[in-house]
Every structure is written in structure tokens, then in C-alpha cells.
Amino acid sequence: MYNIVHAAFKLKRFSRGDVVIHNTVVKVGTGLGGNSAMDYAWFRNNLAVGGPTGGVKWGGYGAGNPYAADIIEPGSHSSFDYDAVGVYGTDYIAKIGGKPFSEIEKHGIEGIELEKTFLNVMFPNPPVPERNVPD
């Protein structure tokens, strides 16, 4: 997912049993996010790069915090591991349930850099106008 302006994953309204695997996200705001209560979520092998928010709201909704990861309310049955996160153009912050990413993601990778991970991929800020998806 590239140049998404709101949330890459619509984990809303007490979502249950979400399986989020093998995704790549490069977007303004939160890279790997979930801003509502969820439980029984299973996250594995995702790569996410967040960054500045873009400074715009669409229909009253923004792009999320300028964080690598911000999973706000994971339930006690949720599981996160083997994900990789980073930010572009802002200080590195990654949290799951208010705890540091590394405390929850025992095999996760933190602090990936867009330029060292992808060749010739620009960070999509500002998110409008739409950009072509890089290969």
C-alpha cells in the first residue's frame, strides 16, 4: 500500500479476529496502525514506514500520528511478531498498546529506513495529488 491518506488497515469498532500478514505500507502518518479497540488480531511479516502527517484532514480524518507503529488498543488475545517498522522525516516512535514496539514484537525489526529498504521510492508527502505506485 503506497500513498494511503487515512489508515492502511480499517481495524475499527471492536474488530475481532483480524489476520494482517505480508503487507507493505508506505504512507503519511502512522505506518502500522490500529486506532480502535481490537482483539484476537494476528500481525505477522508486515513492513511499514510512516512519517509526517501531511498536514491535511479528509472528511475530518487525518493520517494518524507520525509514528512507525501505533496500535492503540490491542486486546490481550492479540499477537504481534516478525513485523518491521520505520519512519521517514520524523523522530522514530513505535508503540503497541502504549508499550514500546520492541517490548511486544520479540522478533520485530525497528528503525528501517525507506532509502535503504527500497530503491528509488519517494516518500508520498504530500499525499495529494496521487502518485504512481513504484515498482
Secondary structure as UniProt FT lines:
FT   STRAND          15..16
FT   STRAND          19..21
FT   STRAND          24..26
FT   STRAND          32..39
FT   STRAND          42..44
FT   STRAND          47..51
FT   TURN            54..55
FT   TURN            59..60
FT   STRAND          69..74
FT   TURN            76..77
FT   STRAND          79..81
FT   STRAND          84..87
FT   STRAND          94..96
FT   TURN            97..98
FT   STRAND          99..100
FT   HELIX           101..104
FT   TURN            106..107
FT   STRAND          109..110
FT   HELIX           114..117
//
